[in-house]
Amino acid sequence: MCGIVGYIGKRDVAPLLLEGLARLEYRGYDSAGMVITSPKSTGLKMVKAKGRVRDLEARVPKRFTGTTGIAHTRWATHGAPSDVNSHPHLDPENKVAVVHNGIVDNADELRAKLEADGVVFASETDTEVITHLIARSQAGTLEEKVREAVKVIEGTYGIAVMHADFSDRIVVARNGSPVILGVGEKEMLVASDVAALIAHTRQVVTLNDGEMATLKADDFRTYTTSGTTTTATPETVEWEAASYDMGGHDTYMHKEISEQPDAVDRVLRGRIDDRFSTVHLGGLNLDAREARGIRRVKILGCGTSYHAGLIGAGLIESLARIPADSEPASEFRYRNPVVDPDTLYIAVSQSGETYDVLAAVQELKRKGARVLGVVNVVGSAIARETDGGVYVHAGPEVCVVSTKCFTNTVVAFALLALHLGRIRDLSVAEGKRIIEGLRRLPAQISEILESEDEIRKLADEYAEAKSMMFIGRVRGYPVALEASLKLKEISYIHAEAYPASELKHGPLALIEPALPTVAIVPDDELLEKNRAALEEIKARSGRILAVAHQEQEKADHTILVPKNEDELDPILMGIPLQLFAYHTALALGRDIDKPRNLAKSVTVE
């Protein structure tokens, strides 16, 4: 992994590929490269570089021209970041070039067989195995050569292949890693993310697992890995190229934090039904009778999506009175779970392509479960493979760490919980109360964002900490988990989150002046319990930063947030801690949009 861009047409391809790679930089990567050719060319021309896309651009020769090419930004899995391990990978005769997202699980076995046949590998990567398999194939067409190769590969892949003897085409294939075709005017593009296509076309085709495509300048065709022709109709992408620009902000993260009032308004728009104090969620494909038959809800996500699922589970339990819990999808799929026909499963993913979540969905579907998706990207793999779901409409999120998509996902769960609650036992009055609270959210988020200068000053003061503790109780605990994760991701400060009720059961041993505690203290039925936790910390000389609806006497500092309904307060209490993490990282000079070792869309295990 991490990013693929390809083009075939009449334009000079190198600048176009570099532009596409630059649009994929947000996904996280450590090296980049590209291969180009043209119908008049005698072979393939390649340039690669460890580092950023700008490092690759600096190496491009002046006469590096062509009309067909594939390019890649790599996030190391097999082999350290280096020029030689960068993609694309060529065979010794410089005839076959491959770029690849994913992991070949049986790479060692295939490598040993190829080496026994005399193949000498230039890199440490699993991808080079694919290159040699294609190059050594005796099949007549490039499509057949690629088909033979993918039949023996185990694992995940999104690949694009060029061949010097077939310079009029690019062949691509997908299994578990996104491949998106861009349909232009007498030109075709391919990418792993629509961000690389949107400046050139809004007409796209998303390949399914087990599907391949041949791209020529004037057309494309799709088919399965067994050769059966498939039907692919281009869809129009709703996002525009301007959505991927910084819009006057210094970082994408800051832009996306600031976009949250509009993003929340977008996820609510057109969905509220005042007549019955409920909401319309037309994509659920779940009628009232089926909804009343649900006995349990299981939410599956990874990282930030898992945390959003924890808040979502609390909303479903409190509003719909259905037992609900959230679990990391990466753990769920390996523990041979009992799949109950009366359980509704909900898969959560910002990209809609997160491999662990997608694999969990596929296992659940195999066992006959009903699965809904809560995703941001229309037409993504999880959106296609689930029985229905809710789009969160956050818009493109470019920064590696998620902010506005997390917030919109939680709001989407509030809508789902209200919908299920009104079908079951939630009264009209209670439904109206939640709707009024939802409508207040955009203005309240704007109010929080106006306090950014005060939050920045606090971040500067706490940036010296080597470690931080985050605590919350019941509704506040998932907020603490997400805030802790944000601080870790972009500032590299060690941070841990605990339920406030667990302090006496171990974590209290860590409390000292050098370990600040961030406490989530909503003004709800647990206010006095949370204040008691602050007393315990202060009695041991711990520093406290509280996020609360009113000043906390025992806290050294308090970030005030506006009060909403108890159930919706977690949505607001997370916003200032996004800013706190951002300004802490800024004070430490971190690369905020591209934190080390992380990728935006995790399409491998």
Secondary structure, 3 states (H helix, E strand, C coil): CEEEEEEECCCCHHHHHHHHHHHCHHHCCCEEEEEEECCCCCCCEEEEEECCHHHHHHHCCCCCCCCEEEEEEECCCCCCCCCCCCCCEECCCCCEEEEEECCECCHHHHHHHHHHCCCCCCCCCCHHHHHHHHHHCCCCCHHHHHHHHHHHCCECEEEEEEEHHHCCCEEEEEEECCCEEEECCCCEEEECCHHHCCCCCCEEEECCCCEEEEEECCEEEEEECCCCEECCCCEECCCCHHHHCCCCCCCHHHHHHHCHHHHHHHHHCCCEECCCCEECCHHHCCCHHHHHCCCEEEEEECCHHHHHHHHHHHHHHHHHCCCEEEEEHHHHCCCCCCCCCCEEEEEEECCCCCHHHHHHHHHHHHCCCEEEEEECCCCCHHHHHCCEEEECCCCCCCCCCCCHHHHHHHHHHHHHHHHHHHHCCCCHHHHHHHHHHHHHHHHHHHHHHCCHHHHHHHHHHHCCCCEEEEEECCCHHHHHHHHHHHHHHHHCCEEEEEEHHHHHHCHHHHCCCCCCEEEEECCCCCHHHHHHHHHHHHCCCCCEEEEECCCCCCCCEEEECCCCCHHHHHHHHCHHHHHHHHHHHHHCCCCCCCCCCCCCCCCCC
